[in-house]
Amino acid sequence: MNASELRAKSTPEIKQELLDLLRAQFSLRMQVATQQTSKTSELGKLRKNIARIHTIQRENELKAVNK
């Protein structure tokens, strides 16, 4: 997901997206730990998307304070 797509979403949508990504990350970590999957590169992608969402959330908080 691009940052521009995230910026277009509302706060509840962003929170839901974050929850979905965190659940997917947990699931993928468990699969990797039990050697049920070989998609280890997906973990890095998920982490970057989670960090991207946290960044957008922080930007929105700062915009609200500065207004």
C-alpha positions in Angstrom: 0.0 0.0 0.0 1.3 3.4 -1.0 1.6 6.3 1.4 -0.7 8.4 -0.8 -3.4 5.7 -0.6 -3.1 5.8 3.2 -3.3 9.5 3.4 -6.6 9.4 1.5 -8.1 7.1 4.1 -9.9 8.2 7.3 -8.5 7.5 10.7 -10.8 4.5 11.5 -9.9 3.0 8.1 -6.2 3.4 8.8 -6.6 1.8 12.3 -8.4 -1.2 10.7 -5.6 -1.5 8.1 -3.0 -1.5 10.9 -4.9 -4.2 12.8 -5.1 -6.3 9.7 -1.4 -6.0 9.0 -0.5 -6.8 12.6 -2.6 -10.0 12.4 -1.1 -10.9 9.1 2.4 -10.4 10.6 1.7 -12.5 13.6 0.3 -15.3 11.4 3.2 -15.2 9.1 5.7 -15.2 12.0 4.1 -18.3 13.3 4.2 -20.0 9.9 7.9 -19.2 9.5 8.6 -20.4 13.0 6.9 -23.7 12.4 8.4 -23.9 8.9 5.0 -24.0 7.2 6.0 -21.3 4.7 9.0 -20.1 2.8 7.7 -16.5 2.3 10.2 -15.0 4.6 10.5 -11.9 2.5 6.8 -11.1 3.2 7.8 -10.3 6.9 9.9 -7.4 5.8 7.2 -6.0 3.5 4.7 -6.2 6.3 7.0 -4.5 8.7 7.5 -1.6 6.3 3.8 -1.3 5.7 3.2 -1.2 9.4 5.9 1.5 9.8 4.3 3.4 7.0 0.9 3.4 8.7 2.5 4.5 12.0 4.1 7.4 10.1 0.9 8.5 8.5 -0.9 8.3 11.9 1.7 10.5 13.5 1.5 13.0 10.6 -2.3 13.2 11.1 -1.8 13.8 14.9 0.6 16.6 14.2 -1.7 18.2 11.7 -4.5 18.2 14.2 -2.4 19.8 16.9 -1.0 22.5 14.5 -4.4 23.6 13.3 
